[in-house]
């Protein structure tokens, strides 16, 4: 992949992420704060972005989102296909609710 192709893929991913995040926040702010791992202030900021602002942000050559599973335990629980999927997701959710949103978003 060339640098231009990578930049184009990043732009597409950023745009998709920002549009999805904004729609999620508008539909259910509380659940979105948890699912996106952002603070309430950041959720309000994202919800208030204009289409032009979203396009400008998406055109960055840096990813606007990051993996927030810094702990191996959480990552392994989500990615382990051998376990009962529903039980694994429930356990992961319980563990994540113990962490402050800012710790997840940082």
Steps between C-alpha positions, in 0.01 A plus 500: 500500500629843415498794738217660304292183523558478875404865541183441299408198714559701819275779368225248421530336841499838676193616312311179571598513866401864546165456326424186700608659829287808436193291413550276802523801732188657352307173535611403853751726669550297817562170322724672246720652768566149627535334159726771358696546821469878497406755763165678498673820389661320204164343410339844496780632282470213251120532489529870417747468213385628163545283188780733388680458834465122481644496147791719608576277798468185289755627252774477762778251433464370857238258621237677709423194706719249674469161657408554861566148617835561663452214738577156362215351703237712325649447157521123550142482627367680195709310249464151651262318266506179703297642787129558507478832315216644704665413832833640385340829390312531829815439703696750290227761546507451876876545510488809279231670710741493792739727309440873479406623152802728492729201559346326201515809280852606597 
